[in-house]
């Protein structure tokens, strides 16, 4: 099959491939890790002991990070790890990867018509074989 020059004729740029791979891996991270802050920890808001006269240090709550069962200060919070990447760079990365694969002599499968009853992996493998 003759390969189109606008897809399979690009110089291999490792920096673009590196950025695209980093972008893909960052999108896969869920970012659901979390710790409880001082507001979210269950416990009383009462002052544990008097300010003066006990010989102990002054505290306003037992929910602080220095106490057992207290909060975690500056701990992980849920957030997205995804980084932004322009569509042109994404497409360029795919074209460079296809060019590199074709240059190495590895197989690329191209189907004119992929008419399957159901798009399941088993049906695709049977169709390919």
TATAPE-V960858 format. One line per field, one symbol per residue. psi: psi as a letter, one per 20 degrees, with the letter a starting at -180 (. if undefined). A space follows every 50 residues. Layout:
psi->???
This chain:
psi->pppphihkmqqoohhggggggggghhhiphljqqrprhhipqrqjqphrq gqiijrqpqhqjjriiqpjarppkrqqprpiqqppqhhhghhgghgghgh ghhijqqppppgomoqgpmqhghggggg.
